[in-house]
Amino acid sequence: MRSYLIRLQKDLLKNKAIYFMLLPVLAYYLIFQYGPMYGLQIAFKDFIPAKGFLGSPWVGFKHFEDFFGSVYFGRILKNTLLLSLYSLVFFFPTGIIFALLLNEIKGRIFRKAVQTISYMPHFISMVVIVGMMFDFLARDGLVNNIIAMFGLEPVSFMRSPGWFRTTYISSEIWQNIGWSSIVYLAAISSINPSLYEAARMDGASRWKQMWHVTLPGIMPTVTIMFILFIGKFMTVGFEKIILMYNPVIYETADVIQTFVYRKGILEANYSYSAAVGLFNAAISFTLLIGANMTAKRLGETKLW
């Protein structure tokens, strides 16, 4: 232990500039990520703001039992799981596929133009994105005008529960497909070019090069990104849903996080919303551990 502290001290003196740059990151996590965990205790209390965290009475698992027995429990759990599952099936692979397609484009200027255009929606404010969706998908909007050209009836996309998941997942793909491909493009650029030369000498076509060289080369990155995605499986796009939904589409749009927002912020039921949020975090943590253990058993790539 003493020798370790001596080495650490020498390393701190040698790389003090690097450790100094690390301080803001540590401060961020301590203040905004770990500090609020102290407040989780209100999930097991009837929190009274005037009495504070310590003075509020303990109630055990009362709020969890109320949530599990609530008429909303089945609906919001189903909506959260379905939206997360659809994101995993339809959104997660798009970044990989888009990166593979971009890698096959030989024209450098054209490829840069496609990349830049695909990145743009990621930097647009969420409020603006949802505003554009309301305009495009309105009954007299662009999409319905195109539908009308084919003689079909207009569709009320933003006020129909049956269309919510489709519009949400589609907008996620449009907004983030370019951004999510960056990490895979970086992984592709690190593949040894001699592997492609060897494949060409063996007569491999472009498709076979992509299938036997590129995909195996980025598979460790795909595995890590998959584990991280599973860790956020229950954390669907809260901000976008809050901006998109209304009581008419609660049937399919209401998820755990919007339920927490309504109970905690709008109804000031802090303890109940903290219990629901803790339940959501516990599921995400369990999924993350399970995904990492599965990846560890199937291969060498893992988070820890």
C-alpha positions in Angstrom: 0.0 0.0 0.0 2.8 2.4 0.9 4.6 1.7 -2.4 1.4 2.3 -4.3 0.9 5.7 -2.6 4.5 6.6 -3.4 4.0 5.7 -7.0 0.7 7.7 -7.1 2.4 10.7 -5.6 5.2 10.6 -8.2 2.6 10.2 -11.0 0.6 13.1 -9.7 3.7 15.3 -9.7 4.8 14.1 -13.1 1.4 14.5 -14.8 -0.2 17.3 -12.7 -1.6 19.1 -15.7 -3.5 16.0 -16.8 -4.9 15.4 -13.3 -5.8 19.1 -13.1 -7.9 18.7 -16.2 -9.6 15.7 -14.6 -10.9 17.8 -11.7 -14.0 19.4 -13.4 -15.1 15.9 -14.6 -14.8 14.5 -11.0 -16.6 17.6 -9.6 -19.4 17.1 -12.1 -20.0 13.5 -11.2 -19.7 14.1 -7.5 -22.1 17.0 -7.4 -24.7 16.0 -10.1 -24.5 12.2 -10.2 -23.5 10.9 -6.8 -24.6 13.8 -4.6 -28.3 13.4 -5.5 -28.2 9.7 -4.4 -28.5 10.9 -0.8 -32.0 12.1 -1.6 -33.1 8.6 -2.7 -34.0 7.8 0.9 -37.2 9.8 0.4 -38.4 6.8 -1.6 -38.8 5.0 1.7 -40.3 8.0 3.6 -43.3 10.3 3.5 -41.2 13.3 2.5 -42.3 16.6 4.0 -40.2 19.5 2.7 -40.5 21.4 6.0 -39.0 18.5 7.9 -36.3 17.7 5.3 -34.7 14.4 4.5 -33.8 13.4 8.0 -37.0 14.6 9.8 -39.6 13.0 7.4 -41.1 9.7 8.8 -40.1 6.3 7.4 -42.8 4.3 5.6 -40.7 1.3 4.3 -41.9 0.0 0.9 -45.3 1.6 1.0 -44.7 3.7 -2.2 -43.4 0.7 -4.1 -46.4 -1.3 -3.1 -48.7 1.6 -4.2 -47.0 1.7 -7.5 -47.1 -2.0 -8.2 -50.8 -2.0 -7.3 -51.6 1.1 -9.3 -53.8 0.9 -12.4 -51.0 2.7 -14.3 -48.3 0.2 -13.5 -49.1 -2.3 -16.3 -49.6 0.5 -18.9 -46.4 2.5 -18.3 -44.2 -0.7 -17.9 -45.5 -2.1 -21.1 -45.0 1.3 -23.0 -41.5 1.7 -21.6 -40.5 -1.9 -22.5 -42.0 -1.7 -26.0 -40.4 1.7 -26.8 -37.0 0.4 -25.5 -37.4 -2.8 -27.5 -38.3 -1.0 -30.7 -35.3 1.3 -30.2 -33.0 -1.8 -29.8 -34.4 -3.5 -32.9 -34.8 -0.5 -35.2 -32.6 2.3 -34.0 -29.4 0.6 -32.6 -28.5 -1.2 -35.8 -28.9 1.9 -38.0 -25.7 3.5 -36.8 -23.7 0.4 -37.7 -25.4 0.0 -41.1 -24.9 3.7 -41.9 -21.2 3.5 -41.0 -20.7 0.5 -43.2 -22.4 2.2 -46.1 -20.4 5.4 -45.6 -17.2 3.4 -45.6 -18.1 2.0 -49.0 -18.4 5.4 -50.6 -15.2 6.2 -52.4 -15.9 9.8 -53.3 -14.4 11.8 -50.5 -16.3 15.0 -51.0 -19.6 13.2 -51.4 -19.0 11.1 -48.3 -18.1 14.2 -46.2 -21.3 15.9 -47.5 -23.5 12.9 -46.5 -21.8 12.8 -43.1 -22.3 16.5 -42.4 -26.0 16.4 -43.5 -26.6 13.3 -41.4 -25.0 14.9 -38.3 -27.0 18.1 -38.5 -30.3 16.9 -36.8 -28.4 15.8 -33.7 -27.4 19.4 -33.0 -30.9 20.9 -33.4 -32.8 21.7 -30.2 -35.2 19.0 -29.1 -38.0 21.7 -29.0 -37.3 22.6 -32.6 -37.2 18.9 -33.7 -40.6 18.2 -32.1 -41.9 21.5 -33.6 -40.8 20.3 -37.1 -42.5 17.0 -36.5 -45.8 18.7 -35.6 -45.5 20.8 -38.8 -44.6 17.9 -41.1 -47.1 15.4 -39.6 -50.1 17.8 -39.2 -53.3 17.0 -41.1 -52.3 19.7 -43.6 -48.6 19.1 -43.4 -46.1 17.8 -45.9 -46.5 14.0 -45.1 -50.3 14.2 -45.3 -50.2 16.2 -48.5 -48.0 13.4 -50.1 -50.5 10.8 -48.8 -53.4 12.8 -50.3 -51.6 12.8 -53.7 -52.1 9.0 -53.8 -55.8 9.4 -53.0 -55.5 8.2 -49.4 -57.1 9.7 -46.3 -55.0 12.0 -44.1 -53.6 10.5 -40.9 -53.6 12.2 -37.5 -50.1 11.1 -36.6 -49.5 13.2 -33.5 -52.9 12.6 -31.9 -53.3 8.9 -32.6 -52.1 6.4 -29.9 -51.4 3.8 -32.6 -48.9 6.1 -34.4 -47.0 7.3 -31.5 -44.3 4.6 -31.3 -43.8 4.7 -35.1 -43.3 8.5 -35.1 -41.1 8.4 -32.0 -38.7 5.7 -33.4 -38.6 7.2 -36.9 -37.7 10.6 -35.5 -35.0 9.0 -33.3 -33.4 7.4 -36.3 -33.6 10.6 -38.4 -32.1 12.7 -35.6 -29.3 10.4 -34.4 -28.3 8.0 -37.2 -25.4 10.2 -38.3 -24.2 10.9 -34.7 -24.4 7.2 -33.6 -22.3 6.1 -36.6 -19.3 8.2 -35.6 -17.9 5.7 -33.1 -18.2 2.9 -35.7 -16.5 4.9 -38.4 -13.6 5.5 -35.9 -13.5 1.7 -35.3 -13.5 1.0 -39.0 -10.6 3.4 -39.6 -8.5 1.5 -37.0 -8.7 -1.8 -39.0 -5.4 -2.9 -40.4 -5.4 -2.1 -44.2 -3.3 -5.2 -44.9 -6.4 -7.3 -44.0 -8.2 -5.8 -46.9 -5.2 -6.3 -49.2 -5.1 -9.9 -48.2 -8.8 -10.3 -48.8 -8.5 -8.7 -52.3 -5.7 -11.0 -53.2 -7.9 -13.9 -52.2 -10.5 -12.6 -54.6 -12.9 -11.3 -52.0 -15.6 -8.9 -53.4 -16.5 -5.7 -51.6 -19.4 -7.4 -49.9 -17.2 -10.2 -48.6 -14.6 -7.7 -47.4 -17.2 -5.9 -45.5 -18.6 -9.2 -44.1 -15.3 -10.9 -43.2 -13.0 -8.0 -42.4 -15.0 -4.9 -41.5 -17.7 -6.4 -39.4 -15.3 -8.6 -37.3 -13.0 -5.6 -36.9 -15.7 -3.4 -35.3 -17.4 -6.2 -33.4 -15.7 -5.3 -30.0 -16.9 -1.7 -30.4 -20.4 -3.0 -31.3 -20.4 -5.2 -28.2 -19.4 -2.3 -25.9 -22.0 0.0 -27.4 -24.6 -2.7 -27.1 -23.9 -3.1 -23.4 -24.1 0.7 -22.9 -27.4 0.7 -24.8 -28.8 -2.1 -22.6 -27.7 0.0 -19.5 -30.0 2.7 -20.8 -32.7 0.3 -21.9 -35.4 1.7 -19.6 -34.3 5.3 -20.2 -36.3 6.3 -23.3 -36.2 9.8 -24.6 -37.9 11.6 -21.8 -37.6 15.1 -23.1 -39.0 14.2 -26.6 -41.9 12.3 -25.2 -42.8 15.1 -22.8 -42.9 17.5 -25.8 -44.8 15.1 -28.0 -47.4 13.6 -25.8 -50.8 14.7 -24.6 -53.6 13.0 -22.6 -55.1 11.7 -25.9 -52.1 9.4 -26.5 -51.3 8.5 -22.9 -52.3 5.0 -23.7 -49.1 4.4 -25.7 -46.9 7.4 -24.9 -47.0 7.3 -21.1 -43.7 5.8 -19.9 -42.1 5.4 -16.5 -40.1 8.7 -16.7 -43.0 10.8 -17.8 -45.0 9.2 -15.0 -42.3 10.2 -12.6 -42.3 13.8 -14.0 -46.1 14.0 -13.5 -46.1 12.7 -10.0 -43.0 14.5 -8.8 -43.1 17.9 -10.5 -46.8 18.4 -11.3 -48.4 16.7 -8.3 -45.5 17.3 -5.8 -45.7 13.7 -4.7 -41.9 13.5 -4.3 -41.6 10.2 -2.3 -43.8 8.3 -4.7 -42.0 9.6 -7.8 -38.6 8.8 -6.2 -39.8 5.2 -5.5 -40.9 4.8 -9.2 -37.6 6.3 -10.4 -35.6 4.0 -8.1 -37.5 1.0 -9.5 -36.6 2.1 -13.0 -32.9 2.6 -12.1 -32.8 -0.9 -10.4 -34.1 -2.6 -13.6 -31.5 -0.7 -15.7 -28.7 -1.6 -13.4 -29.7 -5.3 -13.4 -29.9 -5.3 -17.2 -26.5 -3.7 -17.5 -24.9 -6.3 -15.2 -26.7 -9.1 -17.1 -25.5 -7.8 -20.5 -21.9 -7.4 -19.3 -21.9 -10.9 -17.9 -23.4 -12.4 -21.1 -20.8 -10.5 -23.2 -18.1 -11.8 -20.9 -19.2 -15.4 -21.4 -19.7 -15.1 -25.2 -16.4 -13.4 -25.9 -13.5 -11.3 -24.5 -15.1 -7.9 -24.9 -16.8 -6.5 -21.8 -17.1 -3.3 -19.8 -15.3 -4.6 -16.7 
